[in-house]
């Protein structure tokens, strides 16, 4: 199953829909913006939190960076 995430391009600011595969865990890859075609680095991190009732929730964080700012 894939998660749909909406994020803004770091170059043109256009809102983009990205399909993220949670089975891959945290990941980083380069993808071209669908609007301005600039290469952006996509960083995906997953974290799990525990509550007092021992229910675990998983949160996803997606960061889009200009290629020059990623390293």
N, C-alpha and C positions, 0 to 999 in steps of 0.2 A: 504494500500500500504506500502511496506517495502523499505528502502533505503539500498543499498549495499555499505559498507564501507571497505576499505582495510587498515589494521594496522599491526604493527609488534609485535610479541610475546615478552614480556619482559624477557623471559628466553632464548629461542633459536634464536630469531631474525627473524624467518620465517614470511613471509608476509601471513596474514590470511584475508580471506573475511568473513565479518560478516554481517548478515541481521539485520538491526535495524528497529524497529517499531516506527515511529514518533507519533502515536496516544497515546503511553504510556507516552509521555513527557520525562522529565529528569529521568534517571534511573541508578541503579547500581546493578550489579549481578555478580556472579562467573561462569566462563565457563572454561572448560579444553581446552588447546591448542590442535589443531587437529594433530599436528606433535609430540611434546614432551610430551603431556598429563599432563603438569604441570597446576595447577589451577591458573587462572589469573582473576583479578577483572576488569570488563568492566564498565567504567563510561561514560554515554552518557548524554550530555547536549545540549539543544536547546536554541537558543536565536534569538530574532527578532529585526531587526533594521529598523528604519524609515529614509527615505531620504527626501530631500526638496520637491520632487514631491508626497509625501505621499504614496509611494509604499513600502510595507513592504517586507523584504526578511528574510528568516529563514536560519540560519546556524546551522550545527550540529558539535559538537566536541566529539570525541571519544578518551578516554585515556585507555590504557591497563597497568595494574600495577601488579607486583608480589604480591601475596596474603599477604605477610608480610609487604609490603610497603603501603598497602591501608588504614591502620588504624592508 
